[in-house]
Amino acid sequence: MTIKKQHLQLAIGALVVAVAWSAWSYSRGSGRPAPLAPGGDGQPPLLGPDQPGPARSSVPSVDPASISAPPSVQGATESASSRDPFLFGGEVREAAMPVAVGPEPLVRAILFAPSRRLAIVENRVVGVGDQVGDFKVVRIERDAVTFKTPSGWPIRVSIRGQGRGGAGR
């Protein structure tokens, strides 16, 4: 890798500007005066504890014994592994479980052309949108057919019946 003289000069210039900027911003400070602690600068405080003056605090004092106890924690006896961390309070997750259906359809062949896609499923010629038993044909690809189950879950079924020679039974 070669470094051109022009690039090196540019990098050194950027470094000098960055150092100068840091030194300038450090020397000017944040712009806010630092709070002085009473007596921290070698001078006594203006008002002593026995001298009259403005009230020290505008917040009324509260007796700690008058504060009520916090409410009890709900579900404190549950173990952390038995609850769902994404649910709040009494929420319950209603998971959509797949409906038990019959065996998946048997795809024997696929006829795939740019203008038309058909498949032979359960000894019937079907296209996209056709119903085969409990399943609906959603997509036909070169090597598989995608069906939609009654519960809405997609399943992808490959061509069956092909042996090693490629011809079906």
C-alpha positions as CSV (number, residue, x, y, z in Angstrom):
1,M,0.0,0.0,0.0
2,T,1.4,3.4,-1.0
3,I,0.6,6.6,0.8
4,K,0.7,9.7,-1.3
5,K,2.3,12.8,0.2
6,Q,-0.9,14.8,-0.3
7,H,-2.9,12.3,1.8
8,L,-0.3,12.4,4.6
9,Q,-0.4,16.2,4.7
10,L,-4.2,16.1,4.8
11,A,-4.2,13.6,7.7
12,I,-1.6,15.6,9.7
13,G,-3.6,18.8,9.1
14,A,-6.8,17.2,10.4
15,L,-5.0,15.9,13.4
16,V,-3.7,19.4,14.2
17,V,-7.1,20.9,13.9
18,A,-8.7,18.2,16.1
19,V,-6.1,18.8,18.9
20,A,-6.5,22.6,18.6
21,W,-10.3,22.2,18.9
22,S,-10.0,19.9,21.9
23,A,-7.6,22.3,23.7
24,W,-9.8,25.3,23.0
25,S,-13.1,23.6,24.1
26,Y,-11.3,22.3,27.3
27,S,-9.9,25.7,28.2
28,R,-13.2,27.6,27.8
29,G,-15.1,25.1,30.1
30,S,-18.8,24.3,29.9
31,G,-19.9,28.0,30.2
32,R,-21.7,27.4,33.5
33,P,-20.1,28.4,36.8
34,A,-19.5,25.6,39.2
35,P,-21.6,25.7,42.3
36,L,-19.6,26.8,45.4
37,A,-19.8,24.8,48.5
38,P,-20.4,27.0,51.7
39,G,-16.9,27.8,53.0
40,G,-15.3,25.9,50.2
41,D,-13.6,29.0,48.8
42,G,-12.1,30.1,52.1
43,Q,-14.9,32.5,53.0
44,P,-17.5,31.9,55.7
45,P,-21.1,31.4,54.5
46,L,-23.2,34.6,54.3
47,L,-26.0,33.3,56.6
48,G,-25.2,31.0,59.6
49,P,-27.6,28.5,61.1
50,D,-28.6,31.0,63.9
51,Q,-29.1,34.0,61.6
52,P,-32.5,34.9,60.3
53,G,-33.0,34.5,56.6
54,P,-35.0,32.8,53.8
55,A,-36.3,29.3,54.5
56,R,-33.7,26.7,53.7
57,S,-36.2,24.4,51.9
58,S,-39.6,25.0,50.3
59,V,-40.5,21.3,50.6
60,P,-42.5,20.5,53.7
61,S,-41.0,17.9,56.0
62,V,-42.7,14.5,56.1
63,D,-42.6,12.1,59.0
64,P,-41.3,8.8,57.6
65,A,-43.6,6.8,59.9
66,S,-46.7,8.4,58.2
67,I,-45.8,6.9,54.8
68,S,-47.9,3.8,54.0
69,A,-46.3,0.5,53.0
70,P,-46.1,-0.3,49.2
71,P,-48.7,-2.6,47.7
72,S,-48.0,-6.3,47.7
73,V,-46.4,-7.8,44.6
74,Q,-48.8,-9.9,42.5
75,G,-47.5,-13.3,41.5
76,A,-44.5,-13.2,43.9
77,T,-44.9,-17.0,44.4
78,E,-44.6,-17.7,40.6
79,S,-41.3,-18.9,39.4
80,A,-39.6,-16.9,36.7
81,S,-39.6,-19.9,34.3
82,S,-43.3,-20.5,34.6
83,R,-44.5,-17.1,33.3
84,D,-44.3,-15.4,30.0
85,P,-42.1,-12.3,30.3
86,F,-43.9,-10.6,27.4
87,L,-47.3,-10.6,29.1
88,F,-48.5,-8.1,31.7
89,G,-50.7,-8.6,34.7
90,G,-53.5,-11.1,34.0
91,E,-53.0,-11.3,30.2
92,V,-53.1,-14.8,28.7
93,R,-51.5,-15.8,25.5
94,E,-54.0,-17.4,23.1
95,A,-51.7,-19.3,20.8
96,A,-53.1,-20.5,17.5
97,M,-52.5,-24.2,17.5
98,P,-52.5,-26.0,14.2
99,V,-55.7,-27.9,13.6
100,A,-55.2,-31.6,13.2
101,V,-55.9,-32.5,9.6
102,G,-55.6,-35.6,7.5
103,P,-52.3,-36.6,5.9
104,E,-50.8,-34.1,3.5
105,P,-51.8,-34.3,-0.1
106,L,-49.8,-36.5,-2.5
107,V,-48.2,-34.5,-5.3
108,R,-47.5,-36.8,-8.2
109,A,-46.3,-34.3,-10.9
110,I,-46.0,-30.6,-11.6
111,L,-46.6,-29.0,-15.0
112,F,-44.6,-25.8,-15.0
113,A,-44.7,-23.2,-17.8
114,P,-44.3,-19.4,-17.8
115,S,-47.9,-18.9,-18.6
116,R,-49.5,-21.8,-16.7
117,R,-48.7,-23.8,-13.6
118,L,-50.6,-27.0,-12.8
119,A,-50.0,-30.0,-10.6
120,I,-51.3,-33.5,-10.3
121,V,-52.4,-33.9,-6.7
122,E,-54.4,-36.9,-5.5
123,N,-54.9,-38.0,-9.1
124,R,-56.5,-34.6,-10.0
125,V,-55.2,-31.7,-12.1
126,V,-55.2,-28.6,-9.9
127,G,-54.1,-25.0,-10.2
128,V,-53.5,-22.1,-7.7
129,G,-56.7,-21.5,-5.7
130,D,-58.1,-25.0,-6.1
131,Q,-59.2,-27.0,-3.0
132,V,-57.8,-30.5,-2.4
133,G,-59.6,-32.1,0.5
134,D,-59.0,-29.8,3.5
135,F,-56.1,-28.0,1.8
136,K,-56.0,-25.0,-0.6
137,V,-53.3,-24.7,-3.3
138,V,-51.4,-21.4,-2.7
139,R,-48.4,-21.7,-4.9
140,I,-47.0,-24.1,-7.5
141,E,-43.2,-24.1,-7.9
142,R,-40.9,-26.3,-10.1
143,D,-40.3,-28.9,-7.4
144,A,-43.1,-28.4,-4.8
145,V,-46.6,-27.3,-4.1
146,T,-47.5,-25.0,-1.2
147,F,-50.8,-25.6,0.5
148,K,-52.7,-23.7,3.1
149,T,-54.2,-25.8,6.0
150,P,-57.7,-25.0,7.4
151,S,-55.9,-23.3,10.4
152,G,-54.0,-21.0,8.0
153,W,-50.6,-22.6,8.2
154,P,-48.7,-23.1,5.0
155,I,-47.1,-26.4,4.2
156,R,-44.8,-27.2,1.3
157,V,-45.1,-30.6,-0.3
158,S,-42.5,-31.9,-2.7
159,I,-43.1,-34.2,-5.6
160,R,-43.4,-37.8,-4.5
161,G,-43.3,-41.1,-6.4
162,Q,-40.0,-40.4,-8.1
163,G,-37.4,-43.1,-7.9
164,R,-33.7,-42.8,-8.7
165,G,-34.4,-43.0,-12.4
166,G,-36.7,-40.0,-12.2
167,A,-39.9,-41.7,-13.4
168,G,-42.8,-42.1,-11.0
169,R,-44.6,-45.2,-9.9
